[in-house]
Amino acid sequence: MTKVATSLFLPLLLTACVSQTSPMDALPQPQPITEPELSASLSGLETRLLGTMSEQNQQLSNNHHAFMAALQQDIRNLKKQINRPVIAPQPVATPTKTTEVTKNETTDGKLVVGETEQVWLDIVNDSFAARIDTGATTSSLSAQDITVFERDGKPWVSFNMAHEGVDEKLQVETRLVRYVRIRQASAEDIERRPVVELTMRLGRLAEKTEFTLTDRSQMTYSVLLGREFLKDIAVVDIARQNVQGKPKRPTPATSE
C-alpha cells in the first residue's frame, strides 16, 4: 500500500515544486528589435567608423607632408655642399736653417741689429760703420772743428767728419737742434755737446735721428747708435754683426 501511494504522489510533488520556482531563476528572454532600430544602429556605427578613418587619414597626410618637407630640405643642403668649391689647404713652408740665419726682422716688423752695422748718412752721401750701444742714451757722431754760427737768425753748426780710407775730411753744415750734458763713465767732468738731426738709413729704414757731436777719432767707430734710436724700431742681437748689410745708395731725390 505504501509503495503504491508513493508512486502516485511523487509526480504530483515534483510538479508542485516546479511551479513554486522563482521567476528570477529563469533566463531573460531577448527583446525583439524592429527594422528601423537596427537600421539606425548600423548607421551610427558606420558614421563613427568613417570619422575614425578620416582622422587617421588626415594624420597620415600630415606626417607625409612633414616627411617630404624635411627630405626636400636635406636634398637642398646636399646640393649646396656639392656645389661649394673645395679649397685645397696651402702648404706650410718649413723654415730652414738658412732662413733663420739670414732673418733680419722680427715677426712684428722690428729690425734685428747686431753689435755693429753699416749706416748711410744722407748729408754726406756715404756709409759708415756704426757700433750699437744699448748703454748709451743718445746716438753720437764723430766730429772735429765744431763751430756754431747763425744763419737767417737761427743757430747752425759746422764740423768735419773723418772717413776711413779717405784723406780729405767731409765738411758738414746743418741746423743746431739743442745742447745736452753728457757725463762719461771714465771722467767726472760733464761735457756739453751740440745736437744735430740727420737722416740716417739702416737696412730698409730711413729715420731722422738726433746725434750728439764729439771727437771720436780715437774710437774704432765714428758712429754710435744709442737707446733713443733703437727703442720701438729694433732689437739687438750682440752675437751677430752687420745683420742689415750694407745700405743702398739712395737716389738724389731722397738725399738731404
Rosetta constraint file for C-alpha pairs under 8 A:
AtomPair CA 1 CA 5 HARMONIC 6.31 0.50
AtomPair CA 2 CA 6 HARMONIC 6.26 0.50
AtomPair CA 3 CA 7 HARMONIC 6.24 0.50
AtomPair CA 4 CA 8 HARMONIC 6.33 0.50
AtomPair CA 5 CA 9 HARMONIC 6.15 0.50
AtomPair CA 6 CA 10 HARMONIC 5.84 0.50
AtomPair CA 7 CA 11 HARMONIC 7.55 0.50
AtomPair CA 8 CA 12 HARMONIC 7.57 0.50
AtomPair CA 9 CA 13 HARMONIC 6.32 0.50
AtomPair CA 10 CA 14 HARMONIC 6.37 0.50
AtomPair CA 11 CA 15 HARMONIC 6.24 0.50
AtomPair CA 12 CA 16 HARMONIC 6.30 0.50
AtomPair CA 13 CA 17 HARMONIC 6.31 0.50
AtomPair CA 14 CA 18 HARMONIC 6.30 0.50
AtomPair CA 15 CA 19 HARMONIC 6.30 0.50
AtomPair CA 16 CA 20 HARMONIC 6.27 0.50
AtomPair CA 17 CA 21 HARMONIC 6.71 0.50
AtomPair CA 21 CA 25 HARMONIC 7.34 0.50
AtomPair CA 22 CA 26 HARMONIC 7.58 0.50
AtomPair CA 33 CA 37 HARMONIC 6.55 0.50
AtomPair CA 33 CA 38 HARMONIC 6.87 0.50
AtomPair CA 34 CA 38 HARMONIC 6.42 0.50
AtomPair CA 35 CA 39 HARMONIC 6.17 0.50
AtomPair CA 36 CA 40 HARMONIC 6.18 0.50
AtomPair CA 37 CA 41 HARMONIC 6.19 0.50
AtomPair CA 38 CA 42 HARMONIC 6.23 0.50
AtomPair CA 39 CA 43 HARMONIC 6.14 0.50
AtomPair CA 40 CA 44 HARMONIC 6.25 0.50
AtomPair CA 41 CA 45 HARMONIC 6.38 0.50
AtomPair CA 42 CA 46 HARMONIC 6.15 0.50
AtomPair CA 43 CA 47 HARMONIC 6.23 0.50
AtomPair CA 44 CA 48 HARMONIC 6.32 0.50
AtomPair CA 45 CA 49 HARMONIC 6.14 0.50
AtomPair CA 46 CA 50 HARMONIC 6.11 0.50
AtomPair CA 47 CA 51 HARMONIC 6.20 0.50
AtomPair CA 48 CA 52 HARMONIC 6.22 0.50
AtomPair CA 49 CA 53 HARMONIC 6.20 0.50
AtomPair CA 50 CA 54 HARMONIC 6.08 0.50
AtomPair CA 51 CA 55 HARMONIC 6.28 0.50
AtomPair CA 52 CA 56 HARMONIC 6.30 0.50
AtomPair CA 53 CA 57 HARMONIC 6.14 0.50
AtomPair CA 54 CA 58 HARMONIC 6.18 0.50
AtomPair CA 55 CA 59 HARMONIC 6.24 0.50
AtomPair CA 56 CA 60 HARMONIC 6.16 0.50
AtomPair CA 57 CA 61 HARMONIC 6.10 0.50
AtomPair CA 58 CA 62 HARMONIC 6.21 0.50
AtomPair CA 59 CA 63 HARMONIC 6.22 0.50
AtomPair CA 60 CA 64 HARMONIC 6.10 0.50
AtomPair CA 61 CA 65 HARMONIC 6.23 0.50
AtomPair CA 62 CA 66 HARMONIC 6.23 0.50
AtomPair CA 63 CA 67 HARMONIC 6.10 0.50
AtomPair CA 64 CA 68 HARMONIC 6.13 0.50
AtomPair CA 65 CA 69 HARMONIC 6.13 0.50
AtomPair CA 66 CA 70 HARMONIC 6.25 0.50
AtomPair CA 67 CA 71 HARMONIC 6.11 0.50
AtomPair CA 68 CA 72 HARMONIC 6.11 0.50
AtomPair CA 69 CA 73 HARMONIC 6.29 0.50
AtomPair CA 70 CA 74 HARMONIC 6.28 0.50
AtomPair CA 71 CA 75 HARMONIC 6.30 0.50
AtomPair CA 72 CA 76 HARMONIC 6.32 0.50
AtomPair CA 73 CA 77 HARMONIC 6.27 0.50
AtomPair CA 74 CA 78 HARMONIC 6.22 0.50
AtomPair CA 75 CA 79 HARMONIC 6.28 0.50
AtomPair CA 76 CA 80 HARMONIC 6.35 0.50
AtomPair CA 77 CA 81 HARMONIC 6.38 0.50
AtomPair CA 78 CA 82 HARMONIC 6.15 0.50
AtomPair CA 79 CA 83 HARMONIC 6.09 0.50
AtomPair CA 80 CA 84 HARMONIC 6.04 0.50
AtomPair CA 95 CA 99 HARMONIC 6.05 0.50
AtomPair CA 95 CA 100 HARMONIC 6.96 0.50
AtomPair CA 96 CA 100 HARMONIC 6.49 0.50
AtomPair CA 97 CA 101 HARMONIC 6.20 0.50
AtomPair CA 98 CA 102 HARMONIC 6.28 0.50
AtomPair CA 99 CA 103 HARMONIC 5.95 0.50
AtomPair CA 102 CA 243 HARMONIC 7.63 0.50
AtomPair CA 104 CA 111 HARMONIC 6.11 0.50
AtomPair CA 104 CA 112 HARMONIC 5.03 0.50
AtomPair CA 104 CA 113 HARMONIC 7.39 0.50
AtomPair CA 104 CA 243 HARMONIC 6.04 0.50
AtomPair CA 104 CA 244 HARMONIC 6.24 0.50
AtomPair CA 105 CA 109 HARMONIC 5.83 0.50
AtomPair CA 105 CA 110 HARMONIC 5.46 0.50
AtomPair CA 105 CA 111 HARMONIC 4.55 0.50
AtomPair CA 105 CA 112 HARMONIC 5.12 0.50
AtomPair CA 106 CA 110 HARMONIC 5.24 0.50
AtomPair CA 106 CA 111 HARMONIC 6.45 0.50
AtomPair CA 106 CA 112 HARMONIC 6.67 0.50
AtomPair CA 110 CA 232 HARMONIC 7.51 0.50
AtomPair CA 110 CA 233 HARMONIC 5.12 0.50
AtomPair CA 110 CA 234 HARMONIC 4.94 0.50
AtomPair CA 110 CA 235 HARMONIC 6.81 0.50
AtomPair CA 111 CA 233 HARMONIC 6.26 0.50
AtomPair CA 111 CA 234 HARMONIC 4.42 0.50
AtomPair CA 111 CA 235 HARMONIC 6.26 0.50
AtomPair CA 112 CA 234 HARMONIC 5.70 0.50
AtomPair CA 112 CA 235 HARMONIC 5.11 0.50
AtomPair CA 112 CA 236 HARMONIC 5.91 0.50
AtomPair CA 112 CA 237 HARMONIC 6.81 0.50
AtomPair CA 112 CA 243 HARMONIC 6.84 0.50
AtomPair CA 112 CA 244 HARMONIC 7.51 0.50
AtomPair CA 113 CA 117 HARMONIC 6.92 0.50
AtomPair CA 113 CA 132 HARMONIC 7.95 0.50
AtomPair CA 113 CA 234 HARMONIC 6.73 0.50
AtomPair CA 113 CA 235 HARMONIC 6.23 0.50
AtomPair CA 113 CA 236 HARMONIC 4.98 0.50
AtomPair CA 113 CA 237 HARMONIC 6.04 0.50
AtomPair CA 113 CA 238 HARMONIC 7.91 0.50
AtomPair CA 113 CA 240 HARMONIC 7.74 0.50
AtomPair CA 113 CA 241 HARMONIC 7.43 0.50
AtomPair CA 113 CA 242 HARMONIC 7.07 0.50
AtomPair CA 113 CA 243 HARMONIC 5.60 0.50
AtomPair CA 113 CA 244 HARMONIC 6.64 0.50
AtomPair CA 114 CA 132 HARMONIC 7.26 0.50
AtomPair CA 114 CA 236 HARMONIC 5.75 0.50
AtomPair CA 114 CA 237 HARMONIC 4.91 0.50
AtomPair CA 114 CA 238 HARMONIC 5.10 0.50
AtomPair CA 114 CA 239 HARMONIC 6.72 0.50
AtomPair CA 114 CA 240 HARMONIC 4.61 0.50
AtomPair CA 114 CA 241 HARMONIC 4.36 0.50
AtomPair CA 114 CA 242 HARMONIC 5.83 0.50
AtomPair CA 114 CA 243 HARMONIC 5.70 0.50
AtomPair CA 115 CA 131 HARMONIC 6.24 0.50
AtomPair CA 115 CA 132 HARMONIC 5.34 0.50
AtomPair CA 115 CA 133 HARMONIC 7.82 0.50
AtomPair CA 115 CA 236 HARMONIC 7.30 0.50
AtomPair CA 115 CA 237 HARMONIC 6.77 0.50
AtomPair CA 115 CA 238 HARMONIC 4.55 0.50
AtomPair CA 115 CA 239 HARMONIC 6.95 0.50
AtomPair CA 115 CA 240 HARMONIC 6.17 0.50
AtomPair CA 115 CA 241 HARMONIC 5.30 0.50
AtomPair CA 115 CA 242 HARMONIC 7.56 0.50
AtomPair CA 116 CA 129 HARMONIC 7.10 0.50
AtomPair CA 116 CA 130 HARMONIC 5.66 0.50
AtomPair CA 116 CA 131 HARMONIC 4.59 0.50
AtomPair CA 116 CA 132 HARMONIC 5.69 0.50
AtomPair CA 116 CA 240 HARMONIC 7.98 0.50
AtomPair CA 116 CA 241 HARMONIC 5.13 0.50
AtomPair CA 116 CA 242 HARMONIC 5.63 0.50
AtomPair CA 117 CA 129 HARMONIC 6.02 0.50
AtomPair CA 117 CA 130 HARMONIC 5.31 0.50
AtomPair CA 117 CA 131 HARMONIC 6.55 0.50
AtomPair CA 117 CA 132 HARMONIC 7.41 0.50
AtomPair CA 117 CA 202 HARMONIC 7.90 0.50
AtomPair CA 117 CA 241 HARMONIC 6.46 0.50
AtomPair CA 117 CA 242 HARMONIC 4.36 0.50
AtomPair CA 117 CA 243 HARMONIC 6.89 0.50
AtomPair CA 117 CA 244 HARMONIC 6.83 0.50
AtomPair CA 117 CA 245 HARMONIC 7.17 0.50
AtomPair CA 117 CA 246 HARMONIC 7.94 0.50
AtomPair CA 118 CA 127 HARMONIC 6.58 0.50
AtomPair CA 118 CA 128 HARMONIC 5.71 0.50
AtomPair CA 118 CA 129 HARMONIC 4.72 0.50
AtomPair CA 118 CA 130 HARMONIC 5.90 0.50
AtomPair CA 118 CA 202 HARMONIC 7.03 0.50
AtomPair CA 118 CA 242 HARMONIC 6.45 0.50
AtomPair CA 118 CA 244 HARMONIC 7.56 0.50
AtomPair CA 118 CA 245 HARMONIC 6.54 0.50
AtomPair CA 118 CA 246 HARMONIC 5.39 0.50
AtomPair CA 118 CA 247 HARMONIC 6.64 0.50
AtomPair CA 119 CA 127 HARMONIC 5.42 0.50
AtomPair CA 119 CA 128 HARMONIC 5.42 0.50
AtomPair CA 119 CA 129 HARMONIC 6.40 0.50
AtomPair CA 119 CA 130 HARMONIC 6.56 0.50
AtomPair CA 119 CA 200 HARMONIC 6.67 0.50
AtomPair CA 119 CA 201 HARMONIC 5.65 0.50
AtomPair CA 119 CA 202 HARMONIC 5.12 0.50
AtomPair CA 119 CA 203 HARMONIC 7.85 0.50
AtomPair CA 119 CA 246 HARMONIC 7.26 0.50
AtomPair CA 119 CA 247 HARMONIC 6.28 0.50
AtomPair CA 120 CA 125 HARMONIC 7.18 0.50
AtomPair CA 120 CA 126 HARMONIC 5.72 0.50
AtomPair CA 120 CA 127 HARMONIC 4.18 0.50
AtomPair CA 120 CA 128 HARMONIC 6.31 0.50
AtomPair CA 120 CA 200 HARMONIC 5.55 0.50
AtomPair CA 120 CA 201 HARMONIC 4.93 0.50
AtomPair CA 120 CA 202 HARMONIC 6.74 0.50
AtomPair CA 120 CA 247 HARMONIC 6.21 0.50
AtomPair CA 120 CA 249 HARMONIC 7.80 0.50
AtomPair CA 121 CA 125 HARMONIC 5.85 0.50
AtomPair CA 121 CA 126 HARMONIC 5.87 0.50
AtomPair CA 121 CA 127 HARMONIC 6.23 0.50
AtomPair CA 121 CA 128 HARMONIC 7.73 0.50
AtomPair CA 121 CA 198 HARMONIC 7.19 0.50
AtomPair CA 121 CA 199 HARMONIC 6.15 0.50
AtomPair CA 121 CA 200 HARMONIC 4.84 0.50
AtomPair CA 121 CA 201 HARMONIC 6.61 0.50
AtomPair CA 122 CA 126 HARMONIC 6.92 0.50
AtomPair CA 122 CA 198 HARMONIC 7.53 0.50
AtomPair CA 122 CA 199 HARMONIC 5.87 0.50
AtomPair CA 122 CA 200 HARMONIC 6.49 0.50
AtomPair CA 122 CA 201 HARMONIC 7.90 0.50
AtomPair CA 122 CA 255 HARMONIC 5.21 0.50
AtomPair CA 122 CA 256 HARMONIC 5.50 0.50
AtomPair CA 123 CA 172 HARMONIC 7.38 0.50
AtomPair CA 123 CA 198 HARMONIC 7.04 0.50
AtomPair CA 123 CA 199 HARMONIC 7.31 0.50
AtomPair CA 123 CA 255 HARMONIC 7.06 0.50
AtomPair CA 123 CA 256 HARMONIC 5.34 0.50
AtomPair CA 124 CA 170 HARMONIC 7.06 0.50
AtomPair CA 124 CA 172 HARMONIC 7.30 0.50
AtomPair CA 125 CA 249 HARMONIC 7.73 0.50
AtomPair CA 125 CA 255 HARMONIC 7.42 0.50
AtomPair CA 126 CA 249 HARMONIC 7.76 0.50
AtomPair CA 127 CA 246 HARMONIC 7.96 0.50
AtomPair CA 127 CA 247 HARMONIC 7.31 0.50
AtomPair CA 128 CA 163 HARMONIC 7.58 0.50
AtomPair CA 128 CA 222 HARMONIC 7.34 0.50
AtomPair CA 128 CA 223 HARMONIC 7.07 0.50
AtomPair CA 129 CA 221 HARMONIC 6.10 0.50
AtomPair CA 129 CA 222 HARMONIC 7.05 0.50
AtomPair CA 129 CA 223 HARMONIC 6.67 0.50
AtomPair CA 130 CA 221 HARMONIC 5.73 0.50
AtomPair CA 130 CA 222 HARMONIC 6.71 0.50
AtomPair CA 130 CA 223 HARMONIC 4.62 0.50
AtomPair CA 130 CA 224 HARMONIC 5.45 0.50
AtomPair CA 130 CA 225 HARMONIC 6.88 0.50
AtomPair CA 131 CA 221 HARMONIC 6.21 0.50
AtomPair CA 131 CA 223 HARMONIC 6.45 0.50
AtomPair CA 131 CA 224 HARMONIC 4.96 0.50
AtomPair CA 131 CA 225 HARMONIC 6.29 0.50
AtomPair CA 132 CA 224 HARMONIC 6.08 0.50
AtomPair CA 132 CA 225 HARMONIC 5.07 0.50
AtomPair CA 132 CA 226 HARMONIC 6.62 0.50
AtomPair CA 132 CA 236 HARMONIC 7.96 0.50
AtomPair CA 133 CA 224 HARMONIC 6.68 0.50
AtomPair CA 133 CA 225 HARMONIC 5.93 0.50
AtomPair CA 133 CA 226 HARMONIC 5.30 0.50
AtomPair CA 133 CA 227 HARMONIC 7.35 0.50
AtomPair CA 134 CA 225 HARMONIC 7.89 0.50
AtomPair CA 134 CA 226 HARMONIC 5.53 0.50
AtomPair CA 134 CA 227 HARMONIC 5.29 0.50
AtomPair CA 135 CA 226 HARMONIC 7.05 0.50
AtomPair CA 135 CA 227 HARMONIC 7.25 0.50
AtomPair CA 136 CA 225 HARMONIC 7.79 0.50
AtomPair CA 136 CA 226 HARMONIC 4.83 0.50
AtomPair CA 136 CA 227 HARMONIC 6.22 0.50
AtomPair CA 137 CA 226 HARMONIC 5.13 0.50
AtomPair CA 137 CA 227 HARMONIC 5.00 0.50
AtomPair CA 137 CA 228 HARMONIC 5.86 0.50
AtomPair CA 138 CA 210 HARMONIC 7.46 0.50
AtomPair CA 138 CA 211 HARMONIC 6.83 0.50
AtomPair CA 138 CA 212 HARMONIC 7.20 0.50
AtomPair CA 138 CA 225 HARMONIC 7.07 0.50
AtomPair CA 138 CA 226 HARMONIC 4.77 0.50
AtomPair CA 138 CA 227 HARMONIC 6.31 0.50
AtomPair CA 138 CA 228 HARMONIC 5.61 0.50
AtomPair CA 138 CA 229 HARMONIC 7.31 0.50
AtomPair CA 139 CA 210 HARMONIC 6.66 0.50
AtomPair CA 139 CA 211 HARMONIC 4.96 0.50
AtomPair CA 139 CA 212 HARMONIC 6.41 0.50
AtomPair CA 139 CA 223 HARMONIC 7.65 0.50
AtomPair CA 139 CA 224 HARMONIC 5.40 0.50
AtomPair CA 139 CA 225 HARMONIC 4.39 0.50
AtomPair CA 139 CA 226 HARMONIC 4.53 0.50
AtomPair CA 139 CA 227 HARMONIC 7.63 0.50
AtomPair CA 139 CA 228 HARMONIC 7.33 0.50
AtomPair CA 139 CA 229 HARMONIC 7.01 0.50
AtomPair CA 140 CA 211 HARMONIC 4.76 0.50
AtomPair CA 140 CA 212 HARMONIC 4.72 0.50
AtomPair CA 140 CA 213 HARMONIC 6.11 0.50
AtomPair CA 140 CA 214 HARMONIC 7.17 0.50
AtomPair CA 140 CA 223 HARMONIC 5.93 0.50
AtomPair CA 140 CA 224 HARMONIC 5.01 0.50
AtomPair CA 140 CA 225 HARMONIC 6.58 0.50
AtomPair CA 140 CA 226 HARMONIC 7.69 0.50
AtomPair CA 141 CA 211 HARMONIC 5.87 0.50
AtomPair CA 141 CA 212 HARMONIC 6.12 0.50
AtomPair CA 141 CA 213 HARMONIC 5.26 0.50
AtomPair CA 141 CA 214 HARMONIC 6.40 0.50
AtomPair CA 141 CA 215 HARMONIC 7.90 0.50
AtomPair CA 141 CA 216 HARMONIC 7.42 0.50
AtomPair CA 141 CA 222 HARMONIC 6.02 0.50
AtomPair CA 141 CA 223 HARMONIC 4.84 0.50
AtomPair CA 141 CA 224 HARMONIC 6.49 0.50
AtomPair CA 142 CA 161 HARMONIC 6.43 0.50
AtomPair CA 142 CA 162 HARMONIC 7.66 0.50
AtomPair CA 142 CA 213 HARMONIC 6.15 0.50
AtomPair CA 142 CA 214 HARMONIC 5.35 0.50
AtomPair CA 142 CA 215 HARMONIC 4.97 0.50
AtomPair CA 142 CA 216 HARMONIC 4.60 0.50
AtomPair CA 142 CA 217 HARMONIC 6.65 0.50
AtomPair CA 142 CA 222 HARMONIC 4.91 0.50
AtomPair CA 142 CA 223 HARMONIC 6.34 0.50
AtomPair CA 143 CA 159 HARMONIC 5.81 0.50
AtomPair CA 143 CA 160 HARMONIC 5.56 0.50
AtomPair CA 143 CA 161 HARMONIC 5.23 0.50
AtomPair CA 143 CA 162 HARMONIC 7.64 0.50
AtomPair CA 143 CA 213 HARMONIC 5.60 0.50
AtomPair CA 143 CA 214 HARMONIC 5.30 0.50
AtomPair CA 143 CA 215 HARMONIC 5.03 0.50
AtomPair CA 143 CA 216 HARMONIC 7.02 0.50
AtomPair CA 144 CA 159 HARMONIC 5.64 0.50
AtomPair CA 144 CA 160 HARMONIC 5.08 0.50
AtomPair CA 144 CA 161 HARMONIC 6.48 0.50
AtomPair CA 144 CA 214 HARMONIC 7.21 0.50
AtomPair CA 144 CA 215 HARMONIC 5.67 0.50
AtomPair CA 145 CA 158 HARMONIC 7.75 0.50
AtomPair CA 145 CA 159 HARMONIC 5.27 0.50
AtomPair CA 145 CA 160 HARMONIC 6.09 0.50
AtomPair CA 146 CA 157 HARMONIC 6.95 0.50
AtomPair CA 146 CA 158 HARMONIC 5.78 0.50
AtomPair CA 146 CA 159 HARMONIC 4.46 0.50
AtomPair CA 146 CA 160 HARMONIC 7.27 0.50
AtomPair CA 147 CA 157 HARMONIC 5.55 0.50
AtomPair CA 147 CA 158 HARMONIC 5.23 0.50
AtomPair CA 147 CA 159 HARMONIC 6.39 0.50
AtomPair CA 148 CA 155 HARMONIC 6.97 0.50
AtomPair CA 148 CA 156 HARMONIC 5.76 0.50
AtomPair CA 148 CA 157 HARMONIC 4.29 0.50
AtomPair CA 148 CA 158 HARMONIC 6.43 0.50
AtomPair CA 148 CA 176 HARMONIC 7.87 0.50
AtomPair CA 149 CA 155 HARMONIC 5.88 0.50
AtomPair CA 149 CA 156 HARMONIC 5.26 0.50
AtomPair CA 149 CA 157 HARMONIC 5.91 0.50
AtomPair CA 149 CA 158 HARMONIC 7.83 0.50
AtomPair CA 150 CA 154 HARMONIC 5.42 0.50
AtomPair CA 150 CA 155 HARMONIC 4.58 0.50
AtomPair CA 150 CA 156 HARMONIC 5.54 0.50
AtomPair CA 151 CA 155 HARMONIC 6.34 0.50
AtomPair CA 151 CA 156 HARMONIC 6.41 0.50
AtomPair CA 154 CA 175 HARMONIC 7.80 0.50
AtomPair CA 155 CA 175 HARMONIC 6.32 0.50
AtomPair CA 155 CA 176 HARMONIC 5.54 0.50
AtomPair CA 156 CA 173 HARMONIC 7.13 0.50
AtomPair CA 156 CA 174 HARMONIC 5.74 0.50
AtomPair CA 156 CA 175 HARMONIC 4.31 0.50
AtomPair CA 156 CA 176 HARMONIC 4.72 0.50
AtomPair CA 157 CA 173 HARMONIC 5.79 0.50
AtomPair CA 157 CA 174 HARMONIC 5.74 0.50
AtomPair CA 157 CA 175 HARMONIC 6.14 0.50
AtomPair CA 157 CA 176 HARMONIC 5.64 0.50
AtomPair CA 158 CA 171 HARMONIC 7.28 0.50
AtomPair CA 158 CA 172 HARMONIC 5.52 0.50
AtomPair CA 158 CA 173 HARMONIC 4.34 0.50
AtomPair CA 158 CA 174 HARMONIC 6.61 0.50
AtomPair CA 159 CA 171 HARMONIC 5.93 0.50
AtomPair CA 159 CA 172 HARMONIC 5.44 0.50
AtomPair CA 159 CA 173 HARMONIC 6.72 0.50
AtomPair CA 160 CA 169 HARMONIC 5.92 0.50
AtomPair CA 160 CA 170 HARMONIC 5.37 0.50
AtomPair CA 160 CA 171 HARMONIC 4.47 0.50
AtomPair CA 160 CA 172 HARMONIC 6.03 0.50
AtomPair CA 161 CA 169 HARMONIC 5.59 0.50
AtomPair CA 161 CA 170 HARMONIC 4.93 0.50
AtomPair CA 161 CA 171 HARMONIC 6.37 0.50
AtomPair CA 161 CA 172 HARMONIC 7.47 0.50
AtomPair CA 162 CA 166 HARMONIC 7.53 0.50
AtomPair CA 162 CA 167 HARMONIC 7.94 0.50
AtomPair CA 162 CA 168 HARMONIC 7.56 0.50
AtomPair CA 162 CA 169 HARMONIC 4.97 0.50
AtomPair CA 162 CA 170 HARMONIC 6.31 0.50
AtomPair CA 162 CA 217 HARMONIC 7.77 0.50
AtomPair CA 162 CA 222 HARMONIC 7.90 0.50
AtomPair CA 163 CA 167 HARMONIC 7.67 0.50
AtomPair CA 163 CA 169 HARMONIC 6.88 0.50
AtomPair CA 163 CA 170 HARMONIC 7.54 0.50
AtomPair CA 174 CA 196 HARMONIC 7.15 0.50
AtomPair CA 175 CA 196 HARMONIC 6.48 0.50
AtomPair CA 175 CA 197 HARMONIC 7.63 0.50
AtomPair CA 176 CA 194 HARMONIC 6.88 0.50
AtomPair CA 176 CA 195 HARMONIC 6.19 0.50
AtomPair CA 176 CA 196 HARMONIC 5.32 0.50
AtomPair CA 176 CA 197 HARMONIC 7.89 0.50
AtomPair CA 177 CA 194 HARMONIC 7.53 0.50
AtomPair CA 177 CA 195 HARMONIC 5.49 0.50
AtomPair CA 177 CA 196 HARMONIC 5.31 0.50
AtomPair CA 177 CA 197 HARMONIC 6.87 0.50
AtomPair CA 178 CA 194 HARMONIC 6.01 0.50
AtomPair CA 178 CA 195 HARMONIC 5.31 0.50
AtomPair CA 178 CA 196 HARMONIC 7.44 0.50
AtomPair CA 179 CA 192 HARMONIC 6.56 0.50
AtomPair CA 179 CA 193 HARMONIC 5.49 0.50
AtomPair CA 179 CA 194 HARMONIC 4.48 0.50
AtomPair CA 179 CA 195 HARMONIC 5.60 0.50
AtomPair CA 180 CA 192 HARMONIC 5.72 0.50
AtomPair CA 180 CA 193 HARMONIC 5.43 0.50
AtomPair CA 180 CA 194 HARMONIC 6.55 0.50
AtomPair CA 180 CA 195 HARMONIC 7.06 0.50
AtomPair CA 180 CA 212 HARMONIC 7.75 0.50
AtomPair CA 181 CA 190 HARMONIC 6.17 0.50
AtomPair CA 181 CA 191 HARMONIC 5.50 0.50
AtomPair CA 181 CA 192 HARMONIC 4.54 0.50
AtomPair CA 181 CA 193 HARMONIC 6.29 0.50
AtomPair CA 182 CA 190 HARMONIC 5.57 0.50
AtomPair CA 182 CA 191 HARMONIC 5.06 0.50
AtomPair CA 182 CA 192 HARMONIC 6.34 0.50
AtomPair CA 182 CA 193 HARMONIC 7.26 0.50
AtomPair CA 183 CA 187 HARMONIC 7.10 0.50
AtomPair CA 183 CA 188 HARMONIC 6.91 0.50
AtomPair CA 183 CA 189 HARMONIC 6.47 0.50
AtomPair CA 183 CA 190 HARMONIC 4.64 0.50
AtomPair CA 183 CA 191 HARMONIC 6.16 0.50
AtomPair CA 184 CA 188 HARMONIC 7.10 0.50
AtomPair CA 184 CA 189 HARMONIC 7.64 0.50
AtomPair CA 184 CA 190 HARMONIC 7.32 0.50
AtomPair CA 184 CA 191 HARMONIC 7.92 0.50
AtomPair CA 193 CA 212 HARMONIC 5.99 0.50
AtomPair CA 193 CA 213 HARMONIC 6.04 0.50
AtomPair CA 193 CA 214 HARMONIC 6.89 0.50
AtomPair CA 194 CA 212 HARMONIC 5.75 0.50
AtomPair CA 194 CA 213 HARMONIC 5.77 0.50
AtomPair CA 195 CA 210 HARMONIC 6.50 0.50
AtomPair CA 195 CA 211 HARMONIC 5.55 0.50
AtomPair CA 195 CA 212 HARMONIC 4.46 0.50
AtomPair CA 195 CA 213 HARMONIC 6.27 0.50
AtomPair CA 196 CA 210 HARMONIC 5.60 0.50
AtomPair CA 196 CA 211 HARMONIC 5.48 0.50
AtomPair CA 196 CA 212 HARMONIC 6.54 0.50
AtomPair CA 196 CA 213 HARMONIC 7.57 0.50
AtomPair CA 197 CA 208 HARMONIC 6.28 0.50
AtomPair CA 197 CA 209 HARMONIC 5.39 0.50
AtomPair CA 197 CA 210 HARMONIC 4.36 0.50
AtomPair CA 197 CA 211 HARMONIC 6.26 0.50
AtomPair CA 198 CA 208 HARMONIC 5.53 0.50
AtomPair CA 198 CA 209 HARMONIC 5.46 0.50
AtomPair CA 198 CA 210 HARMONIC 6.46 0.50
AtomPair CA 198 CA 211 HARMONIC 7.49 0.50
AtomPair CA 199 CA 206 HARMONIC 6.72 0.50
AtomPair CA 199 CA 207 HARMONIC 5.57 0.50
AtomPair CA 199 CA 208 HARMONIC 4.44 0.50
AtomPair CA 199 CA 209 HARMONIC 6.07 0.50
AtomPair CA 199 CA 256 HARMONIC 7.40 0.50
AtomPair CA 200 CA 206 HARMONIC 5.69 0.50
AtomPair CA 200 CA 207 HARMONIC 5.54 0.50
AtomPair CA 200 CA 208 HARMONIC 6.34 0.50
AtomPair CA 200 CA 209 HARMONIC 6.50 0.50
AtomPair CA 201 CA 205 HARMONIC 5.59 0.50
AtomPair CA 201 CA 206 HARMONIC 4.30 0.50
AtomPair CA 201 CA 207 HARMONIC 6.44 0.50
AtomPair CA 201 CA 247 HARMONIC 6.91 0.50
AtomPair CA 202 CA 206 HARMONIC 6.46 0.50
AtomPair CA 202 CA 244 HARMONIC 6.97 0.50
AtomPair CA 202 CA 247 HARMONIC 6.34 0.50
AtomPair CA 203 CA 244 HARMONIC 4.93 0.50
AtomPair CA 203 CA 245 HARMONIC 6.76 0.50
AtomPair CA 203 CA 246 HARMONIC 7.48 0.50
AtomPair CA 203 CA 247 HARMONIC 5.75 0.50
AtomPair CA 209 CA 229 HARMONIC 6.79 0.50
AtomPair CA 216 CA 221 HARMONIC 7.56 0.50
AtomPair CA 216 CA 222 HARMONIC 5.90 0.50
AtomPair CA 217 CA 222 HARMONIC 7.00 0.50
AtomPair CA 225 CA 229 HARMONIC 6.62 0.50
AtomPair CA 225 CA 230 HARMONIC 7.45 0.50
AtomPair CA 226 CA 230 HARMONIC 6.51 0.50
AtomPair CA 227 CA 231 HARMONIC 5.82 0.50
AtomPair CA 229 CA 233 HARMONIC 7.75 0.50
AtomPair CA 230 CA 234 HARMONIC 5.19 0.50
AtomPair CA 230 CA 235 HARMONIC 7.12 0.50
AtomPair CA 231 CA 235 HARMONIC 7.90 0.50
AtomPair CA 242 CA 246 HARMONIC 7.65 0.50
AtomPair CA 250 CA 254 HARMONIC 6.38 0.50
AtomPair CA 250 CA 255 HARMONIC 6.72 0.50
AtomPair CA 251 CA 255 HARMONIC 6.79 0.50
